[in-house]
Amino acid sequence: MGMREGTGVLVIGGGPAGLAAAIAARMKGFDVTVADGGKPPIDKACGEGLMPSTVAALRALGVAICPGDGQVFRGIRFLDDRTSVEASFSGASAFGVRRTVLHQKMVERAQECGITLEWNTPVAGLCRDGAILGATVVKARWIIGADGIHSRVRRWTGLDAKMRQEMRFAQRRHYRVKAWTNCMEIHWGQKAQAYVTPLRDNETCVALISRDPRMRLENAWRELPKLTGYLCHAEPCSAERGAVTVTRRLRQVYRGNIALTGDASGSVDAITGEGLCLSFHQAMALADSLEKGELESYQRAHRKLRRWPNIVGRLLLLLDQYPPLRKRALRGLSEDPELFAQLLAAHLGEASPRFLASASLRLGWQFLTA
């Protein structure tokens, strides 16, 4: 087996989480190599909505999302068969952006930073000095596992021991139809949610999430009548693409000189809309730790970053699991739209703990009286 010249940081996985980690480390002055078995642009079945906090995190990494890259949307709307409630973002814009467009922009930023990108290069394993790329050992001072929810790096390092997880299933398709909304819409059915994101060029992304691995978009139309009305004559312009969304919590996200980030390090259900934003903030926290020469501070930061998305995820999955509870909650929020706006601001990190406590009390009262 051959030996190649080493690198300061080797990132295994070239999706958005891996590229963010690579860019953040490079911005700290490290020599960085990214290895991935695929090639860009890398796609994934997701809702394709970038919240204002996600856009801000990308900007901090030097990745600018421009109006021409996607479609601006102004807020969030929840709908079920009888109720609708919406709230606008208080400040910066959100964007509906094709995942392939986002990935390509991050690749370009990585190239601009001078990061070595090794595409079509699967990593076969880890060794004492680094990692095995094909038949070659690449030495690395630090190794970052950013290889997704089925992470081999996590398995190789034994960090998947005693992890807890809950799995759901996603399907995504694009439709050639002009957006009927300037919000991201979440349509709630008895057994699934559908995320509707307006994209550029009169495209709309629809992502369905369900606990049933057999459910497909056409199976869900009967329990999402409002969405069916908008899409009944729309032409599909992409194949249906499936994925798994997992709520997973790990006790430890590093071992020795190896750290996990993004979905490899534990994930939140896609219902929160926080997966990308969380991975970008993890990337910046990890780069800070690498600069200090230790990973324990990354462990602490990682735990803190996950706290609020975990809470939101548990609450929303509770509404998914108990439809009568969800109907009562949506009815209460529809009678107090300002409260929904406050909760959205809290979710995006735009509210203080005192503000959040006040909003939570109001939500409890609305729930009791709805």
PEWOCOR-V196541 format. One record per backbone hydrogen bond with DSSP energy under -0.5 kcal/mol. CO is the residue of the C=O (numbers start at 1). NH is the residue of the N-H. If there is no record, write none. Layout:
BEGIN
CO	NH
CO	NH
END
This chain:
BEGIN
2	137
4	139
7	141
8	142
9	11
9	33
10	12
10	144
11	13
11	35
12	146
15	19
16	20
17	21
18	22
19	23
20	24
21	25
22	26
23	27
24	28
25	28
25	30
26	29
31	9
32	116
33	11
34	118
35	13
36	121
38	120
44	46
48	50
48	97
49	51
50	95
51	54
51	55
52	56
53	57
54	58
55	59
56	60
57	61
58	61
58	63
59	62
62	64
63	65
64	66
66	69
66	70
67	70
71	96
73	94
74	89
75	184
76	87
77	186
78	85
79	188
83	80
85	78
87	76
94	73
95	50
95	97
96	71
98	102
99	103
100	104
101	105
102	106
103	107
104	108
105	109
106	110
107	111
108	112
109	113
110	114
110	115
111	114
115	117
116	34
116	118
117	119
118	36
118	121
122	124
122	134
125	132
129	140
130	127
131	133
131	138
132	124
132	125
132	134
133	136
135	2
136	133
136	138
137	4
137	139
138	131
139	7
142	10
143	145
143	259
144	12
144	146
145	261
148	151
151	155
152	156
153	157
154	159
154	160
155	158
158	161
160	163
164	249
166	247
168	245
169	210
170	243
171	208
172	241
173	206
174	237
174	238
175	177
175	204
176	235
182	74
182	75
183	185
184	77
185	187
185	196
186	79
186	188
187	189
187	194
191	211
192	189
193	209
194	187
194	196
195	197
195	207
196	185
197	205
199	203
200	203
202	177
203	199
204	175
205	197
206	173
207	195
208	171
209	193
210	169
211	213
212	215
216	219
216	220
217	220
217	221
220	223
220	224
221	224
224	228
225	229
226	230
227	231
228	232
231	234
234	236
235	176
241	172
243	170
245	168
246	248
247	166
248	267
249	164
253	260
255	258
257	143
258	255
259	145
261	264
262	265
263	266
267	248
269	272
270	273
274	278
275	279
276	280
277	281
278	282
279	283
280	284
281	285
282	286
283	287
284	288
285	289
286	290
287	291
288	292
289	293
289	294
290	293
295	299
296	300
297	301
298	302
299	303
300	304
301	305
302	306
303	307
304	307
304	308
305	309
306	310
307	311
308	312
309	313
310	314
311	315
312	316
313	317
314	318
315	319
316	320
317	321
318	322
322	325
322	326
323	327
324	328
325	329
326	330
327	331
328	332
329	333
330	334
331	335
333	336
336	339
336	340
337	341
338	342
339	343
340	344
341	345
342	346
343	347
344	348
345	350
346	349
352	356
353	357
354	358
355	359
356	360
357	361
358	362
359	363
360	364
361	365
362	366
363	367
364	368
365	369
366	370
END
